[in-house]
Amino acid sequence: MQFKLARRHATGDLEWERRAATLGGILTSLVTVSIAFVAGLMVLRELSIDIVPIMTGAGIAGWRSASRTESRARCHLGIFPDPRR
């Protein structure tokens, strides 16, 4: 992949390398956390522990996190338009 990107960009441009490394790190972390979460739920299921409350809590936490992120982006960065105006 880096070879294909290198042909498109100048040899002195290192910004694309930094972006690719950052994106790769984020994707690696996301996949690792997702696999660990699913594996943990599978272990709990095998131990006959009800996972429905855990999944409900995870859904609520995800919704809250997305809501806070949008709110912060609206207030601090001005990305989203303010619906009250």
Residue pairs with C-beta under 8 A, 6 or more apart in sequence:
1 20
2 17
2 20
5 16
5 20
9 16
37 58
41 51
41 54
41 55
44 51
44 54
45 51
70 80
73 79
73 80
74 80
74 81
74 82
